[in-house]
Amino acid sequence: MMDSQSTASQQGPTDPLTVVVSRRVKKGNQEEFEALSSKMTERASRFPGYLGTAMFRPASPDDPEYRIVFKFRDRESLAAWEASNERAELLEQIESLLVQPSEREVTSGIVTWFTLPGQNPVTPPPKWKMTLVSWLALYPAVTLVFVMFGDWLAQIPLFVRTLLVTAVVMLLMSYVLMPRMTRWFAFWLFPKKGDSSR
């Protein structure tokens, strides 16, 4: 999905890319915007390298910001989608519904776990803070998996055991734990200007 500005983080040539787009929709245009966004997602899904999209609706009526997060396998597949006529046609219609032009940031790695509504483009916290908060989520998740399923896991081959455990833990981290950890530690990860903790 997305828009005209281009800012990119450093990443390896084959790392999956996550694009975070912030769009503030004019009052009364939300239904049309969501319909066009769904159509944009449907078109993007037909492009090679597309890995998925998630839309986060406004957190409150006072904040008209939508966040759209979508992923592509690599820079080449993302560039092909962003240069396509299929995208350009819908993008023009979407931009006409916005209070201001879309804001966009391309990221990779665990930075994408650390996002908050109303703070896009994302300014990532220091790596040591992200690492510590990720570990605080990862340790109990792994421990819980082994407490609940340890006896059963011990009976299956190591390769399969590792595959299952990492799959479950990554799903928990991405969709359950990290969104909560980011909110709980927001005061520390995203301190207000003038705060000396960062």
Buried (B, 14 or more C-beta within 10 A) or exposed (E): BBBEEEEBBEBEEEBBBBBBBBBBBBEEBBEBBBEBBEBBBEBBEEBEBBBEBEBBEBEEEEEBBBBBBBBBBBBEBBBBBBEBEBBEEBBEBBBEBBEEEBBBBBBBBBBBBBBBBEBBBBEBBEEEBBEBBBEBBBEEBBEEBEEEBEEEBEEEEEEEBEEBBEEBBEEBBEEEBBBEBBEEBBEBBBEEEEEEEE
